[in-house]
Amino acid sequence: MSPKEISYTRDHIVQAAFDIVKEGGLNALSARKVAERLGSSTAPVYSYFSSMQELEQSVEERVHDLLLEYSTRPYTPRIDLNIGVGVVLFARDHPRFFTAYHIEGGKGYDAEARISEHMMQQMRKFPVYAKISDEDMRSLFSKLKIFSHGLGLLACSKRLPYDDDDYIIYMFWELGEELINATLQKMDHSDDYTVVHGLKVHNNKIKQLTEWRKKQAQEKQ
């Protein structure tokens, strides 16, 4: 092993892999590609990592640290809205990361769960959520998450009508207030709602949909 190879640290290896995924996606990552970027053989890679899967996990942790950093920036006075805005801006600025860990293969599931829990704790710091139960909180968070990830997909594929910060921030401001107000209303009329896969749905809506589906089935016969 040459002196140049000995000088590489674990952080050098992870940073090189991180840059490769940032530019080409997860499928572009290999020991050979990391070695080429470092200007060495693959020996430094395997001196710190027993497998490429272990290296991928280290890159994933760094990517999710970056996502957390985006989601805690003060885009607005509201912590809850900043979380969603951060996800979309992260997707816009780092499309390869977003698709690699939120669309392709589901490798980021455990890290995603950790981030979701962290974000729930951050939302709890905002006074309006003091009135919301844990069940309603999770339902609200799920809806905000679905919206932010859908918008993130549009952002990373360059399909938003505008992709500047103000457009994304104001969109979340509008939607966020509507969802929060709807959640508070459901708490005041809890008997009118039921939980479907973690989301609270009005009983009348379920009844209407059931009747419509039954009618559609009858017309097909």
Backbone as a ProteinNet text record, in pm:
[ID]
protein_1_A
[PRIMARY]
MSPKEISYTRDHIVQAAFDIVKEGGLNALSARKVAERLGSSTAPVYSYFSSMQELEQSVEERVHDLLLEYSTRPYTPRIDLNIGVGVVLFARDHPRFFTAYHIEGGKGYDAEARISEHMMQQMRKFPVYAKISDEDMRSLFSKLKIFSHGLGLLACSKRLPYDDDDYIIYMFWELGEELINATLQKMDHSDDYTVVHGLKVHNNKIKQLTEWRKKQAQEKQ
[TERTIARY]
85.9	0	89.5	59.4	142.9	114.3	209.3	185.8	59.4	28.2	-90.6	-217.2	-222.7	-339.4	-352.2	-239.2	-240	-297.3	-281.5	-323.3	-474.1	-548.6	-692.6	-759.5	-858.4	-934.7	-1072.2	-1143.5	-1280	-1366	-1347.1	-1425.6	-1398.5	-1273.6	-1241.7	-1322	-1328.7	-1400.8	-1549.6	-1610	-1752.9	-1782.6	-1696.6	-1718.6	-1713.2	-1617.8	-1608.9	-1734.7	-1780.9	-1903.3	-2023.9	-2030.1	-2137.1	-2143.1	-2029.3	-2023.8	-2066.8	-2029.3	-2068.2	-2219.8	-2282.3	-2428.7	-2497	-2441.5	-2498.3	-2503	-2400.3	-2390.5	-2461	-2454.3	-2504.3	-2608.7	-2646.3	-2744.3	-2679.5	-2760.6	-2709.9	-2651.3	-2707.5	-2659	-2518.8	-2475.2	-2341.5	-2232.5	-2270.4	-2172.8	-2112.4	-1978.5	-1904.9	-1767.7	-1701.3	-1567.4	-1471.9	-1489.5	-1402	-1420.9	-1547.6	-1574.8	-1516.4	-1527.7	-1469.4	-1318.8	-1257.9	-1112.6	-1067.7	-1141.7	-1108.4	-1114.5	-1216.6	-1230.7	-1118	-1074.1	-965	-829	-824	-695.1	-613.2	-677.8	-608.2	-664.1	-618.7	-679.5	-802.8	-869	-985.4	-945.9	-813.8	-768.1	-814.6	-807.6	-853.8	-1002.2	-1084.1	-1227.7	-1251.4	-1189.1	-1212.6	-1131.3	-1041.3	-970.9	-1059.8	-1160.6	-1253	-1392.2	-1429.8	-1564.9	-1557.5	-1630.2	-1629.1	-1707.6	-1797.4	-1878.3	-1926.3	-1973.3	-2029.6	-2160.5	-2230.9	-2354.9	-2326.8	-2217.1	-2179.3	-2144.9	-2076.7	-2044.2	-2171.7	-2263.7	-2390.9	-2465.6	-2461.9	-2530.2	-2468.7	-2336.8	-2269.8	-2307.4	-2317.4	-2359.9	-2503.8	-2588.6	-2728.5	-2742.2	-2662.6	-2667.7	-2628.6	-2530.1	-2487.4	-2595	-2660.7	-2769.1	-2884	-2920.7	-3031.2	-2993.9	-2866.4	-2821.5	-2842.1	-2813.7	-2833.2	-2980.8	-3066.3	-3210.3	-3260.1	-3211.3	-3249.3	-3205.8	-3087.6	-3037.5	-3126.9	-3169.1	-3262.2	-3393.5	-3441.2	-3574	-3577.5	-3463.3	-3460	-3417.7	-3405.8	-3373.7	-3497.4	-3477.4	-3591.3	-3646.3	-3715.6	-3776.2	-3893	-3964.7	-4081.4	-4075.5	-4164.1	-4168.5	-4224.5	-4272.3	-4340	-4253.5	-4223.3	-4141	-4206	-4339.2	-4408.9	-4398.4	-4412	-4402.1	-4258.4	-4163	-4022.5	-3982	-4040.4	-4008.7	-4043.7	-4167.6	-4211.3	-4137.4	-4117.2	-4042.2	-3902.3	-3840.2	-3704.9	-3696.8	-3797.8	-3800	-3803.7	-3887.6	-3901	-3775.2	-3718.6	-3596.4	-3479.1	-3476	-3375.2	-3389.4	-3512.2	-3536.5	-3496.8	-3526.9	-3491.3	-3340.6	-3270.9	-3126.3	-3044.8	-3101.1	-3028	-3117.8	-3156.2	-3251.7	-3203.9	-3074.1	-3023.2	-3037.6	-3011.8	-3028.9	-3175.2	-3263.3	-3406.3	-3457.7	-3425	-3473.2	-3406.1	-3278	-3205.7	-3262.5	-3297.4	-3335.5	-3483.5	-3561.8	-3704.7	-3791.8	-3731.6	-3808.9	-3755.7	-3624.6	-3566.5	-3548.5	-3616.9	-3585.7	-3620.9	-3652	-3689.9	-3578.8	-3452.7	-3341.8	-3337.6	-3400.5	-3392.3	-3504	-3572	-3692.4	-3662.7	-3560.2	-3531.3	-3490.6	-3406.2	-3365	-3484.1	-3572.9	-3693.2	-3778.6	-3789	-3867.3	-3804.3	-3672.5	-3603.5	-3625.1	-3617.5	-3637.7	-3782	-3876.9	-4017.5	-4041.2	-3982.9	-3998.8	-3936.6	-3819.6	-3752.8	-3840.9	-3897.5	-3979.6	-4108.4	-4164.1	-4282.9	-4251.2	-4134.8	-4093.6	-4076.7	-4023.5	-4007.1	-4142.9	-4236.8	-4369.8	-4438.2	-4411.4	-4471.9	-4431.3	-4322.7	-4276.6	-4365.2	-4443.5	-4528.7	-4658	-4699.6	-4811.8	-4942.4	-4973.2	-5102.9	-5120	-5009.5	-5018.7	-5041	-5040.3	-5068	-5209	-5299.7	-5439	-5464	-5365.6	-5387.1	-5336.8	-5419.8	-5382.4	-5271.9	-5205.6	-5100.9	-5155.2	-5275.9	-5337.9	-5362	-5419.6	-5445.3	-5314.4	-5215.4	-5085.3	-5022.4	-5029.1	-4972.5	-5050.4	-5180.5	-5262.1	-5224.8	-5211.8	-5173.2	-5034.3	-4941.2	-4804.9	-4800.2	-4879.9	-4884.1	-4928.4	-5029.8	-5078.3	-4974	-4908.7	-4803.8	-4687.7	-4657	-4548	-4581.7	-4704.6	-4746.8	-4737.2	-4783.4	-4779.2	-4635.1	-4550.1	-4412.8	-4333.8	-4354.6	-4282.4	-4333.3	-4463.6	-4517.1	-4464.3	-4463.1	-4409.7	-4259.5	-4192.5	-4049.4	-4019.6	-4103.9	-4087.6	-4100.6	-4197.9	-4212.9	-4091.5	-4040.5	-3925.9	-3800.6	-3775.7	-3651.6	-3658.3	-3780.3	-3793.6	-3818.6	-3802.6	-3814.4	-3952.7	-4057.3	-4192.8	-4280.1	-4220.4	-4296.2	-4311	-4426.2	-4440.3	-4337.9	-4302	-4195.2	-4119.5	-3988	-3912.5	-3830.4	-3869	-3797.6	-3849.9	-3773.2	-3806.8	-3943.8	-3974.4	-4099.4	-4221.6	-4219.7	-4333.6	-4359.5	-4252	-4265.1	-4309.5	-4252.9	-4287.1	-4434.4	-4482	-4620.9	-4718.9	-4679.8	-4766.3	-4784.6	-4674.2	-4683.7	-4758.4	-4744.3	-4816.9	-4967	-5011.2	-5153.7	-5202.1	-5134.1	-5178.3	-5167.8	-5058.4	-5036.7	-5147.9	-5186.5	-5293.2	-5425.9	-5452.3	-5576.8	-5581.9	-5472	-5468.1	-5477.9	-5410.1	-5413.8	-5554.6	-5617.3	-5753.4	-5850.6	-5831.4	-5918.2	-5898.3	-5773.8	-5744.7	-5809.7	-5803.4	-5865.8	-6017.8	-6074.6	-6218.4	-6259.6	-6178.6	-6208.4	-6207.5	-6120.2	-6115.6	-6242.5	-6298.5	-6422	-6543.5	-6531.4	-6642.9	-6592.1	-6523.1	-6455.6	-6552.4	-6676.5	-6772.6	-6808.2	-6782.9	-6818.2	-6710.1	-6597.8	-6483.8	-6443.2	-6378	-6319.9	-6178.6	-6096.5	-5957.6	-5945.3	-5888.7	-5863.5	-5714.3	-5645.4	-5500.8	-5426.3	-5461.7	-5390.2	-5440.6	-5534.9	-5588.6	-5734	-5770.3	-5909	-5994.2	-6102.4	-6191.6	-6334.3	-6405.8	-6543.4	-6630.9	-6717.6	-6804.9	-6892.6	-6939.4	-7024.4	-6948.8	-6819.6	-6739.8	-6722.8	-6700.8	-6687.5	-6817.4	-6930.1	-7060.3	-7086.4	-7054	-7074.5	-6989.2	-6865.4	-6775.6	-6819.7	-6863.2	-6911.3	-7031.1	-7125.4	-7244.6	-7208.3	-7115.3	-7072.6	-7007.2	-6919.9	-6854.2	-6955.2	-7053.5	-7157.1	-7235	-7264	-7336.6	-7254.7	-7125.8	-7036.9	-7031.8	-7025.5	-7020.2	-7148.2	-7260.8	-7389.4	-7401.7	-7349.5	-7356.6	-7269.6	-7165	-7075.8	-7133.6	-7230.1	-7288.2	-7380
-119.6	0	124.5	217.7	337.1	432.3	526.6	625.3	707.9	731.4	809.6	739	607.2	532.3	528.4	517.4	511.8	640.8	754.6	884	902.4	816.8	833.9	793.5	873	843.4	790.7	743.5	696.4	809.3	930	1043.4	1072.6	1056.6	1075.1	977.5	852.6	749.5	784.6	821.2	852.6	976.1	1076.9	1199	1170	1086.7	1051.1	978	882.6	808.9	902	992.7	1092.2	1174.8	1220.1	1301.5	1221.9	1095.1	1010.1	994	965.3	949.7	1082.1	1191.3	1323.8	1352.7	1308.1	1336.9	1233.2	1107.3	1002.2	910.8	929.8	841.7	720.5	645.4	531.9	423.2	405	300.7	328.6	453	489	454.5	421.2	398.2	258.5	254	127.3	154.3	49.1	64.5	120.5	77.4	125.3	274.7	320.7	462.8	546.5	495.6	567.2	574.9	464.9	461.2	559.5	565.5	659.1	803.3	833.4	970.5	1006.7	909.4	933.9	930	868.8	851.7	741.5	632.6	523	389.5	281.7	151.2	139	24.3	3	-35.4	-51.1	-94.9	-3.4	131.3	217.1	198.7	170.1	150.3	31.3	-81	-203.3	-211.3	-114.7	-109.5	-48.7	29.1	91.3	29.3	-32.2	-86.4	-232	-316.3	-459.4	-492	-401.9	-424.4	-290.1	-291.3	-169.8	-132.4	-231.3	-203.3	-117.6	-146.4	-66.8	75.9	90.9	224.8	298.7	230.7	292.1	343.5	267.5	309.5	437.9	448.6	570.2	690.2	668.6	776.3	815.8	716	741.5	825.5	794.4	871.3	1016.3	1037.4	1174.5	1248.2	1177.8	1238.4	1280	1193.4	1225.5	1334.5	1345.1	1458.9	1589	1583.1	1700.9	1736.9	1634.8	1659.4	1721.7	1672.1	1730.9	1876.6	1904.4	2042	2132.9	2086.1	2162.8	2187.8	2087.3	2093.6	2171.7	2216.6	2297	2441.2	2477.2	2616.4	2704.7	2831.1	2921.2	2987.5	2911.7	2970.9	3060.5	3021	3094.5	3094.4	3170	3164	3032.8	2944.3	2823	2699.7	2629.6	2508.8	2403.9	2388.4	2284.4	2305.1	2429.6	2457.2	2445.9	2481.2	2473.2	2330.5	2233.7	2093	2057.1	2086.6	2052.8	2131.3	2260.2	2342.5	2285	2244.2	2189.1	2064.7	1977.5	1854.5	1888.8	1985.1	2019.9	2088.5	2179.1	2246.5	2148.8	2052.2	1946.7	1868.5	1833.2	1759.5	1841.5	1970.5	2058.7	2071.8	2089.2	2112.6	1984.6	1870.6	1743.4	1632.8	1643	1547	1402.8	1379.6	1242.4	1181.4	1260.2	1211.3	1179.3	1268.2	1249.4	1121.9	1102	982.8	856.7	866.3	748.3	696	785.4	741.5	757.1	814.7	829.2	769	723.4	665.6	527.5	514.6	389.2	288.3	179.5	63.7	69.3	182.9	190.1	160	181	148.2	239	356.7	451.5	440.9	326.4	317	345.9	279.4	299.2	442.7	498.3	637	729.9	697.3	778.1	780.4	665.5	658.6	746.1	743.9	827.2	974.9	1011.9	1151.7	1194.4	1107.2	1139.5	1165	1082.3	1100.6	1231.9	1263.5	1389.3	1508.1	1500.4	1610.4	1625.2	1512.2	1518.1	1592.1	1565.5	1632.7	1781.8	1819.4	1960.1	2029.3	1960.9	2019.3	2041.8	1954.1	1966.4	2097	2157.9	2282	2401	2383.8	2493.7	2492.8	2606.8	2610.8	2550.9	2565.4	2518.3	2368	2293.6	2148.1	2100.7	2193.1	2154	2099.1	2142.3	2098.5	1968.1	1923.2	1809.7	1680.9	1577.6	1447.9	1383.1	1282.6	1211.6	1147.6	1092.8	1028.6	1129.7	1244.4	1347.9	1407.8	1414.1	1466.9	1380.1	1249.2	1157.3	1162.3	1177.7	1189.3	1315.3	1426.1	1552.7	1542	1482.2	1469.6	1384.5	1278.6	1192	1270.3	1356.4	1435.5	1537.1	1602.6	1697.6	1627.1	1506.7	1428.9	1387.9	1341.4	1302	1421.3	1537.2	1656.9	1698.7	1701.6	1747.7	1654.4	1522.4	1428.6	1432.6	1453.5	1467.5	1592.7	1701.8	1826.8	1813.7	1738.7	1715.7	1641	1544.2	1469.9	1562.4	1653.4	1750.9	1843.4	1880.7	1971.7	1906.7	1781.7	1717.8	1679.5	1671.1	1641.3	1768.4	1885.2	2014.9	2036.9	1993.9	2007.2	2103.1	2176.3	2279.8	2401.7	2470.7	2591.7	2698.4	2704	2790.7	2711.2	2720.3	2643.2	2731.3	2859.9	2948.7	2928	2974	2952.6	3009.5	3130.3	3195.6	3116.4	3061.3	2983.8	2864.2	2792.3	2672.3	2709.9	2816.4	2859.1	2899.1	2980.2	3025.7	2911.6	2814.6	2699.4	2621.9	2604.2	2532.9	2614.2	2743	2827.4	2809.7	2812.8	2794.8	2656.8	2553.5	2417.4	2384.8	2425.8	2395.1	2448.1	2572.7	2630.9	2560.1	2522.4	2452.4	2316.2	2242.7	2111.1	2120.3	2218	2234.7	2272.7	2366	2407	2290.3	2209.3	2092.8	1991.6	1975.3	1882.1	1929	2057.6	2112.3	2096.2	2112.4	2096.3	1951.8	1858.3	1717.1	1684.3	1749.3	1725.2	1775.2	1883.8	1938.8	1853	1772.7	1687.7	1545.5	1495.3	1365.8	1250.5	1258.6	1150.8	1134.2	1238.6	1233.9	1168.3	1133.1	1083.1	943.9	873.2	742.8	736.7	646.8	637.5	528.9	564.3	470.5	472.9	365.6	356	479	521.5	631.5	769.7	779.7	909.5	920.5	1035.3	1055	1096.8	1021.9	1045.1	1061.8	1158.3	1183.2	1064.4	1024.4	909.1	925.9	1048.3	1073.1	1049.6	1085.2	1063.6	915.2	839.9	694.6	635.5	680.6	631.4	665	788.9	831.8	749.7	726.6	650.9	505.9	448.8	309.6	295.1	389.1	384.9	403.7	491.2	514.9	390.8	325.6	203.8	92.1	83.3	-19.1	6.5	131.9	167.5	135.9	165.7	137.1	-12.2	-91.8	-238.1	-291.7	-235.4	-279.2	-246.4	-130	-88.1	-173.9	-232.9	-319	-458.3	-494.7	-629	-642.1
0	0	0	-88.1	-98.5	15.7	45.8	151.8	126.8	-3.3	-35.3	12.8	-5.6	37	188.6	258.9	404.3	463.5	391.9	446.3	445.9	375.3	369	500.1	540.4	662.2	624.1	722.4	700.4	643.8	694.1	647.5	500.6	456.1	314.9	228.5	273.7	198.4	189.9	304.4	308	222.8	230.6	152.4	3.1	-38	-179.4	-224.4	-142.5	-175.1	-176.7	-80.4	-71.2	-200.1	-248.5	-370.5	-493	-496.5	-609.4	-615.8	-500.6	-496.3	-528.9	-480.9	-508.3	-657.8	-729.9	-872.6	-959.7	-919.6	-1007.5	-950.2	-824.6	-763.1	-699.3	-628.2	-551.6	-640.3	-759.8	-849.2	-902.2	-890.7	-939.5	-838.6	-716.5	-610.4	-620.7	-619.8	-617.2	-556.9	-512.3	-455.8	-560.2	-684.2	-791.8	-815.1	-812.9	-832.7	-719	-596.4	-482.2	-496.6	-535.8	-553.5	-661.3	-771.5	-878.3	-830.2	-751.6	-701.2	-606	-527.9	-433.3	-501	-618.7	-686.1	-623	-584.8	-517	-567.1	-507.1	-530.7	-440.1	-444.6	-358.1	-215.4	-191.8	-59	54	39.9	149.9	181.7	78.4	100.3	192.5	158.5	235.4	363.8	383.8	512.5	621.1	579	674.6	672.9	560.7	546.5	503.3	573.7	543.5	417.5	376.8	256.8	203.1	79.1	21.4	90.8	140.4	214.1	337.4	405.7	522.7	482.6	369.4	320.3	279.7	212.8	175.1	297.5	406.1	527.6	582.8	576.9	624.6	538.8	408	318.7	350.2	371.1	403.3	529.8	631.6	755.9	730.7	644.4	613.6	534	443.2	365	456.3	549.8	639.6	739.3	774.4	855.5	778	648.2	563.9	553.7	539.7	534.8	665.2	777.9	906.7	915.6	864.2	867.7	784.3	667.4	583.7	657.2	728.8	790.4	920.8	968.3	1091.3	1063.8	936.8	903.3	924.7	961.2	988.9	863.2	780.7	661.4	699.4	806.1	854.8	1007.6	1074.8	1221.5	1274.8	1186.8	1229.7	1205.9	1315.4	1308.3	1221	1233.9	1159.2	1008.4	963.3	821.4	772.1	856.3	817	782.3	851.6	825.2	682	640.5	505.8	399.4	424.3	330.1	310.6	420.6	413.8	327.9	338.5	258.1	109.3	71.2	-70.2	-122.2	-43.8	-87.5	-95.3	-4.8	-10.5	-141.2	-176.3	-300.4	-421.9	-418.9	-530.5	-545.9	-433.4	-437.2	-453.5	-407.5	-411.2	-466.8	-593.6	-650.5	-646.3	-663.9	-660.5	-521.5	-419.9	-282.9	-255.3	-296.7	-268.5	-334.3	-461.3	-530.4	-477.1	-440.5	-392.9	-262.3	-171.1	-36.8	-4.6	-95.8	-68.7	-178.1	-285.7	-395.3	-433.2	-445.8	-493.4	-380.7	-385.9	-302.1	-156	-99.8	41.2	138.5	99.7	188.4	310.2	299.2	408.8	509.9	516.3	601.1	747.2	804.8	946.7	975.8	890.9	909.4	894	801.1	780.9	907.4	973.8	1097	1205.5	1213	1313.3	1285	1159.3	1122.4	1150.4	1120.4	1146	1294	1378.5	1523.2	1569.1	1514.8	1548.6	1508	1387.3	1338	1417.7	1462.6	1549	1678	1735.3	1858.2	1835.2	1717.6	1685.7	1671.4	1607.8	1590.5	1724.8	1821	1953.7	2023.7	1979.4	2041.5	2002.5	1897.1	1851.6	1932.3	1989.9	2085.8	2036.3	1906.9	1858.5	1878.3	1882.5	1894	2037.1	2132.7	2271.5	2286.4	2197.6	2204.3	2128.6	2051.8	1962.3	2026.7	2022.8	2079.4	1996	2052.2	1979.8	1852.8	1862.1	1745.8	1634.3	1669.4	1569.4	1518.6	1605.8	1566.8	1458.8	1478.1	1379.8	1247	1257.4	1136.3	1059.2	1130.3	1067	1006.4	1081	1031.8	905	901.1	782.7	659.9	677.6	564.4	518.3	614.3	578.5	508.7	555.7	496.9	353.7	331.4	197	102.3	148.7	64.8	36.5	140.1	121.8	31.1	45.1	-39.5	-184.4	-201.6	-336.9	-404	-329.4	-382.2	-406.6	-317.4	-335.9	-464.8	-498.2	-622.6	-743.1	-738.6	-846.6	-854	-736	-731.8	-789.3	-751.8	-797.3	-944.4	-999.9	-1143	-1225.7	-1161	-1228.3	-1289.5	-1217.5	-1270.4	-1189.5	-1096.8	-1026.8	-1117.9	-1113.1	-1195.8	-1159	-1030.9	-981.9	-876.8	-876.5	-777	-684.1	-675.1	-582.3	-440.4	-343	-202.4	-165.7	-212.4	-172.7	-216.2	-335.8	-385.5	-295	-261.4	-177.2	-35.9	18.2	154.4	163	68.5	74.8	51	-32.1	-53.5	76.6	149.3	276.6	380.7	377.1	471.9	453	327.9	298.8	340.9	294.6	322.6	470.3	532.4	673.6	761.9	740.7	821.8	798.6	673.9	643.8	712.3	709.5	771.7	923.8	981.4	1127	1172.6	1101	1136.9	1123.1	1018.8	999.3	1111.4	1155.9	1265	1394.9	1423.6	1543.8	1538.2	1419.2	1403.2	1429.7	1385.9	1408.6	1557.3	1631	1775.1	1843.2	1791.6	1849	1814.4	1705.8	1663.2	1642.9	1742.5	1729.4	1700.6	1746.6	1723.9	1575.9	1497.9	1355.7	1270.4	1332.6	1256.8	1301.4	1210.2	1243	1185	1236.2	1192.3	1085.7	971.6	862.3	831.3	868.4	845.6	898.1	1017.7	1081.6	1046	951.9	912.1	956	1011.3	1053.1	933.5	915.1	801.1	853	796.3	838.3	801.7	895.6	873.5	750.2	726.8	610.5	479.8	479.1	357.8	330.5	435.4	419.6	368	423.8	380.4	234.1	194.8	57	-38.9	-2.2	-89.2	-99.8	11.6	10.6	-81.5	-72.4	-157.6	-304.4	-332.5	-471.2	-530	-451.4	-498.7	-523.6	-436.2	-452.4	-580.7	-608.5	-729.4	-852.2	-847.4	-960.7	-988.6	-882	-897.1	-959.6	-919.5	-973.4	-1122.1	-1161.5	-1302.2	-1392.1	-1336.2	-1413.9	-1436.6	-1352.7	-1363.3	-1484.3
[MASK]
+++++++++++++++++++++++++++++++++++++++++++++++++++++++++++++++++++++++++++++++++++++++++++++++++++++++++++++++++++++++++++++++++++++++++++++++++++++++++++++++++++++++++++++++++++++++++++++++++++++++++++++++++++++++++++++

